[in-house]
Amino acid sequence: MIRRTLLALALGAAPLSAQSADTAARPIRLADAITMAVAAAPANVASRGAIETGNAGVISAYAAFIPSVTLSMSTSASSPATARVNPTTGQLVAGKWNTTGAFSLGVDIFDGGRRLYSVASARALLGASEAADVAQRYQTAYNVKVQFYAVLASREQQIAAKAAYDAAVQQMKASVAKAIAHTVTKSDTLQSLVAVGNARLQLLQADLALQTANATLTRLVASPVTITASLADSAGDSGAAIDSATVAQLAQDGPSVRQANASLDAAVAQSKGARSTYFPSLSVTYGRNFSRTDSLFTVGPGVGDYSGQLRFTMSYPLFNQWQRESGIVAADVARLSAEANARDAKYAVQESLVQDLGALRTAEEQTAIQLVSVAAAEENLRVQQERYALGVSTILDVLTAQSTVNSARVLLIQARFNARVAKAQLEALIGRDL
């Protein structure tokens, strides 16, 4: 009876090794995933819209130097609506049409420099929008890379879990064979069966993690079909060694610093522009008017009365209920806030640089150590399996060695993932690829 039970356990566990989480997802390269995500992400759409708005603001600021042109025309009929004919002249004396038209052209000659500061502010705001767009593109790229590398890590974990499951099944078969031969106790077989169950659970968890990572990556790139990371991007992630001094220089000119500096330039220009209201303004306008009364409805100029006017206007607000002073205070407060933000952006970059470089170095060192650890654990497992086959080791020694191998593989996968993410974080910080 015990013999049949042990044989059933050994045979029943074999089909489990064929299970996997094959989701038939379409592989995609990392560069293509980033391109799709940047095109579809709402934050990137908004940042590109901010650039278009900034361009429009620059054009509007320059257009303030161009004279404004206005053309108007109106026609109305006088009462009564019923026409009456003069018997002597034969002309209509009531119900005539009154037509008026006007053309005017005006431009500010002097405004205390307000338009110049408006141009400077608009250009600075455009620069801030462009820097923000770069920062957002690399932030989106970072989000995609994290999920892309999560897919790779999940796939590695799936492979490791599959290998651990197969090893557990083989070990259980060996235990069953030894139990049938009465060289070990039934406890060895039961412990092997528990190890198979735990390995199967880890495999199912790895399958779920891979499917979840694929779903998240699919959402980021807005793909209509489920996608997964291409194996072509699974190797060679570290690349050449990263020079800390070069990265530090690039970080000081990163998108976050450029955006903060551009916002400061805009705030300074707006602060100066607010003081232009202390200067008088001088403008010139020229107008041409036309009027005509006719018995027939007509559109456009013709025979009638014309008049023209050239006007120079100078104005200076002596007192405007403290609005001028209030605007200056608000502009100065905004400038001080922008100065603080620009200063903090530089220190924040330095702080992030130390953290990200440290994380990258640590992850790379951990990867190298874990490669050796996996090799050592696998060799120890091989020795313990041979000792168990010879009867000089217990099943507990074998299972402990197998657990050590599994843990070492998990740590190696996590170290690789951490190194990839740390590098992606550095690229987002400096706004360029490494």
Secondary structure, DSSP 8 states (H G I E B T S, - for coil): -HHHHHHHHHHHTGGGGG-------EEE-HHHHHHHHHHH-HHHHHHHHHHHHHHHHHHHHHHTTS-EEEEEEEEEE-S-SS--B-TTT--B-SS-EEEEEEEEEEEEEE-TTHHHHHHHHHHHHHHHHHHHHHHHHHHHHHHHHHHHHHHHHHHHHHHHHHHHHHHHHHHHHHHHHHHHTTSS-HHHHHHHHHHHHHHHHHHHHHHHHHHHHHHHHHHHHT-SS-EEE-GGGSS--S-S---HHHHHHHHHTSHHHHHHHHHHHHHHHHHHHHGGGGS-EEEEEEEEEEEEEESS---S--SSEEEEEEEEEEE--S--TTHHHHHHHHHHHHHHHHHHHHHHHHHHHHHHHHHHHHHHHHHHHHHHHHHHHHHHHHHHHHHHHHHHHHTSS-HHHHHHHHHHHHHHHHHHHHHHHHHHHHHHHHHHHHTS--
